[in-house]
Amino acid sequence: MAEPISGKKLGILLSTSPERPDLQTVVKLSQAAVSQGVEVYLYLLDDGILHLNHPGIDELLAGGVKLFCCAYAAQKRNIPRSDKAVFGGLFVLLNLLNTCDQFIAFN
């Protein structure tokens, strides 16, 4: 019998630029996980911050995904802070790594 996944936590790191198809994969994976009762935490790092204002991110937020962004990456790329996400440093990422049951990186 398969272990239930409802209530589990999935962390996702996205550090690739919008030219790559990774955001579409992240959106589909996140939606599938949320539909199974999994809490999803998405961290945008490096060029991943360029996805902040993409409609796919808005879809994820509407579905309950919690969004975190690297403040340094945003500052370096002149991306203004937004109420959509919690902006922080690598300590936030480390906390996600330590508290999520599974963690996937797209980089």
C-alpha positions in Angstrom: 0.0 0.0 0.0 1.3 3.4 -0.9 2.1 5.9 1.8 -0.4 8.8 2.0 1.0 12.1 0.8 -1.6 14.4 2.1 0.0 16.8 4.7 3.5 16.3 3.3 5.6 19.3 2.3 7.3 19.7 -1.1 9.9 22.3 -1.7 10.8 23.5 -5.2 13.8 25.6 -6.2 13.6 27.4 -9.5 16.8 29.2 -10.6 16.5 29.1 -14.4 15.6 31.9 -16.7 12.2 32.2 -18.5 13.8 31.0 -21.8 13.8 27.5 -20.3 10.5 25.5 -20.0 11.1 24.8 -16.3 8.3 27.1 -15.0 5.7 25.0 -16.9 7.0 21.9 -15.3 7.0 23.6 -11.9 3.4 24.7 -12.4 2.1 21.3 -13.4 4.1 19.5 -10.6 2.8 22.0 -8.0 -0.8 21.7 -9.1 -0.6 17.9 -9.0 0.9 18.0 -5.5 -1.6 20.5 -4.2 -4.5 18.4 -5.6 -3.2 15.5 -3.4 -3.1 17.6 -0.3 0.6 18.4 -0.3 1.8 21.8 0.9 4.1 23.3 -1.8 6.8 25.9 -1.2 8.5 27.5 -4.2 11.8 29.4 -3.9 12.9 31.6 -6.8 16.7 32.1 -6.9 19.1 33.7 -9.4 17.3 34.0 -12.8 14.3 32.2 -11.4 13.3 35.6 -9.9 12.5 36.7 -13.4 9.4 34.5 -13.3 7.9 36.5 -10.4 5.3 38.4 -12.5 4.5 35.4 -14.8 0.8 34.4 -14.9 1.9 30.8 -13.9 3.2 32.1 -10.6 -0.2 33.8 -10.0 -1.9 30.5 -10.8 0.2 28.8 -8.2 -0.5 31.4 -5.6 -4.2 31.1 -6.2 -3.9 27.4 -5.7 -2.2 27.8 -2.3 1.5 27.5 -3.1 3.7 29.5 -0.8 6.2 31.7 -2.6 9.7 32.8 -1.4 12.2 34.8 -3.4 15.9 35.6 -3.0 16.1 39.2 -2.0 19.7 39.5 -3.4 18.6 38.0 -6.8 15.8 40.5 -7.0 18.0 43.4 -6.2 20.7 42.3 -8.6 18.1 42.1 -11.4 16.2 45.3 -10.5 13.1 43.3 -9.6 11.0 45.2 -7.0 9.8 43.4 -4.0 6.2 42.2 -4.2 3.5 41.2 -1.7 3.2 38.0 -3.6 6.2 36.5 -1.9 8.4 36.5 1.2 11.8 37.9 0.3 14.8 36.7 2.2 18.2 35.1 1.9 19.6 31.7 1.8 18.6 31.1 5.4 15.0 30.9 4.1 16.1 28.3 1.5 18.0 26.3 4.1 14.9 26.3 6.3 12.8 24.9 3.4 15.4 22.2 2.8 15.3 21.2 6.4 11.5 21.2 6.8 10.2 19.8 3.5 9.7 16.1 3.1 10.9 16.3 -0.5 12.9 18.9 -2.3 13.3 19.4 -6.1 15.7 21.8 -7.8 15.3 23.2 -11.3 18.7 24.7 -12.1 
